[in-house]
């Protein structure tokens, strides 16, 4: 059992790390999710999974724990992040520890909505900065849609909702896919591309990635992966050789 800001890592099987040959994308290596806010546990649900349980969470996170986490993730503790992430409006999140600076590419994760008092939900977090600001794309049962939100200054704000509403069944596995191309972001449910949201941001998001839920949600995640797109300005012969390593450094395939 892990309380708020629990520090644990979930190794994913190599089959969970994917690539897209058509766009010359390469995986960032095996990912580990690090429970930062909320009550997280490791389980085996057909495959290694992590479960966040809002009913077991105290609802608060100690400043000292967040300082330690921020030091590990960003090399320092930003006072804005500490204040915002210890506020009553902060949300449970788990961060991929070995994806330091994700820009254009695709993030995906399987999720299973097990419960929640207000509604049931799951999201992919991206563009996380050391100040604690981030974007997330989520599905929830209350609205029945995929939507883009931002968390900044200790509060969340909706950016836009997808047009289609549809109820996904609980206690079943679904996959959320988020694609970032410079300023354009798109989120969709795999296998149902009409259940999606697309938006062009004012600036291109960069930063760490992970998963997100609302404060009272009970949600399982598995198969998290992040695939970085090779720079499109490179000649095609070089793009085929480009590979992004686990530390986020672009290298070359020999």
C-alpha positions in Angstrom: 0.0 0.0 0.0 1.3 3.4 -0.9 0.1 6.7 0.5 0.2 10.2 -1.0 3.5 10.9 -2.9 4.4 7.3 -2.7 7.6 6.6 -4.6 7.4 3.4 -6.6 8.1 2.4 -10.1 6.1 0.0 -12.3 8.3 -1.7 -15.0 6.4 -2.3 -18.3 7.0 -5.3 -20.6 8.8 -4.6 -23.8 5.6 -5.3 -25.7 4.1 -2.2 -24.2 6.7 0.0 -25.9 5.5 0.8 -29.4 6.8 2.4 -32.5 5.2 3.8 -35.6 7.2 2.8 -38.7 5.2 5.0 -41.1 6.1 8.2 -39.3 9.6 7.0 -38.3 8.9 7.2 -34.6 10.8 5.3 -32.0 10.0 4.3 -28.4 11.6 6.1 -25.5 12.5 2.8 -23.8 10.6 1.0 -21.0 8.7 3.4 -18.9 8.1 3.6 -15.1 5.2 5.4 -13.5 5.9 7.2 -10.2 2.9 7.8 -7.9 3.3 11.5 -6.8 -0.2 12.6 -5.6 -2.9 10.1 -4.4 -3.0 6.6 -3.1 -1.4 4.2 -5.6 -0.9 0.5 -5.4 0.7 -2.1 -7.7 -1.5 -5.0 -8.9 -1.5 -7.7 -11.5 -4.7 -7.5 -13.6 -3.8 -9.7 -16.5 -0.6 -7.6 -16.7 1.4 -5.3 -14.4 -0.9 -2.4 -13.4 -1.1 0.5 -11.0 -4.4 1.4 -9.3 -5.2 4.8 -7.8 -7.9 4.8 -5.1 -9.6 8.0 -4.1 -11.4 6.3 -1.3 -8.1 5.3 0.4 -6.4 8.7 -0.1 -6.3 11.2 2.8 -6.8 14.0 0.3 -3.6 15.8 1.1 0.1 15.6 0.2 3.0 16.5 2.5 5.2 19.4 1.3 8.3 17.5 2.3 7.3 14.6 0.1 6.6 16.8 -2.9 10.0 18.6 -2.5 11.7 15.2 -2.6 9.7 14.2 -5.7 10.4 17.6 -7.4 14.1 17.2 -6.7 14.1 13.8 -8.4 12.0 14.8 -11.4 13.4 18.3 -12.0 16.6 18.6 -10.0 15.0 21.2 -7.7 11.9 22.2 -5.8 9.8 25.0 -7.3 7.8 26.8 -4.6 4.9 27.3 -7.1 4.6 23.6 -7.7 4.8 22.8 -4.0 2.0 25.3 -3.2 -0.2 24.2 -6.1 0.2 20.5 -5.7 -0.4 20.5 -1.9 -3.6 22.6 -2.4 -7.1 21.1 -2.0 -7.6 21.4 -5.8 -4.6 19.2 -6.7 -5.3 15.9 -8.5 -3.8 12.4 -8.2 -1.0 11.9 -10.8 1.7 9.4 -11.6 4.7 10.5 -13.7 6.9 8.6 -16.1 10.3 8.9 -14.5 12.5 8.3 -17.5 10.8 10.6 -20.0 12.4 14.0 -19.2 11.2 16.3 -22.0 8.5 15.0 -24.2 7.4 17.2 -27.1 5.9 15.9 -30.4 4.8 12.3 -30.3 2.2 9.9 -29.0 1.4 8.8 -25.4 -1.0 5.9 -24.8 -2.2 4.0 -21.8 -4.8 1.3 -21.1 -7.3 2.2 -18.3 -10.0 0.5 -16.3 -12.6 2.6 -14.5 -13.2 0.7 -11.3 -15.2 3.3 -9.3 -15.5 6.8 -8.0 -18.2 8.8 -6.1 -18.7 11.7 -8.5 -17.8 10.0 -11.7 -15.3 7.6 -13.2 -12.4 8.8 -15.3 -8.8 8.5 -16.6 -6.4 10.8 -18.3 -3.0 11.3 -19.9 -0.9 14.1 -18.5 1.6 15.9 -20.7 3.7 19.1 -20.9 4.4 19.0 -17.1 6.8 21.8 -16.1 8.8 22.3 -12.9 6.2 24.9 -11.8 3.6 22.1 -11.7 1.7 23.4 -14.7 0.5 20.7 -17.1 -2.2 19.7 -19.7 -4.2 16.5 -19.6 -6.7 14.8 -21.9 -9.2 12.7 -20.1 -12.3 10.6 -20.5 -15.0 10.5 -17.9 -18.4 9.0 -17.5 -20.1 12.2 -16.1 -19.7 14.0 -19.5 -19.1 10.9 -21.5 -16.6 12.6 -23.7 -12.8 13.1 -24.2 -11.7 16.6 -23.2 -8.6 18.7 -22.9 -7.8 20.6 -19.7 -5.0 22.6 -18.2 -3.9 22.6 -14.5 -2.1 25.9 -13.6 -1.9 28.2 -10.6 -3.5 25.5 -8.4 -6.7 25.4 -10.5 -7.9 23.5 -13.5 -9.6 25.0 -16.5 -11.3 23.3 -19.5 -9.7 24.1 -22.8 -12.2 22.2 -25.0 -14.5 19.2 -25.1 -14.9 16.7 -27.8 -18.1 16.8 -29.8 -19.2 13.2 -29.3 -20.6 11.8 -26.0 -20.6 8.1 -25.4 -20.7 6.0 -22.2 -17.8 3.6 -22.0 -18.4 0.5 -19.7 -16.8 0.4 -16.3 -14.7 -2.6 -15.1 -13.4 -3.0 -18.7 -10.2 -2.1 -20.3 -10.0 0.8 -22.8 -7.1 2.7 -24.3 -6.5 6.5 -24.4 -4.2 7.8 -27.0 -2.8 11.4 -27.0 -0.9 12.7 -30.0 1.1 16.0 -29.9 2.3 17.6 -33.1 3.9 20.9 -32.3 0.9 23.0 -31.1 -1.8 20.6 -32.2 -2.9 18.0 -29.7 -5.4 15.2 -30.2 -6.8 12.7 -27.8 -9.0 9.7 -28.7 -10.2 6.3 -27.5 -8.5 3.6 -29.4 -10.9 1.7 -31.6 -13.4 4.6 -31.6 -11.8 7.6 -33.3 -15.0 9.6 -33.2 -14.7 9.7 -29.4 -12.0 12.3 -29.5 -10.9 15.9 -29.1 -8.5 18.1 -31.2 -7.2 21.5 -30.4 -4.4 23.9 -31.4 -2.6 25.4 -28.3 -1.1 28.8 -28.2 2.4 27.3 -27.8 3.8 23.8 -28.2 3.7 21.8 -24.9 6.9 20.2 -23.7 7.8 18.4 -20.4 7.1 15.3 -18.5 4.2 12.9 -19.1 2.1 10.6 -17.0 -1.5 9.7 -16.0 -4.2 11.7 -14.2 -7.5 11.1 -12.4 -10.0 13.1 -10.3 -9.6 13.1 -6.6 -12.2 10.4 -5.8 -11.6 8.1 -8.7 -10.6 4.4 -8.5 -8.8 3.7 -11.8 -6.3 1.1 -13.0 -3.6 1.8 -15.6 -1.4 -0.5 -17.6 0.7 -0.5 -20.7 1.8 3.1 -20.5 4.1 4.2 -23.4 5.4 7.4 -24.9 6.7 7.5 -28.5 8.6 10.6 -29.7 8.4 11.8 -33.3 11.7 12.3 -35.1 12.2 15.9 -36.2 10.4 16.3 -39.6 13.1 18.8 -40.8 15.6 15.9 -41.1 16.1 14.2 -44.5 14.1 11.0 -44.7 17.3 8.9 -44.8 18.3 10.4 -41.5 14.8 10.3 -39.9 14.8 6.5 -40.3 18.0 6.3 -38.2 16.9 8.7 -35.5 16.1 7.2 -32.1 15.2 8.9 -28.8 16.8 7.3 -25.8 15.3 6.8 -22.3 16.9 10.0 -21.1 15.2 12.1 -23.8 18.4 12.6 -25.8 18.1 12.3 -29.6 20.7 9.9 -31.0 21.3 8.0 -34.2 20.9 4.4 -35.2 24.1 2.9 -36.5 
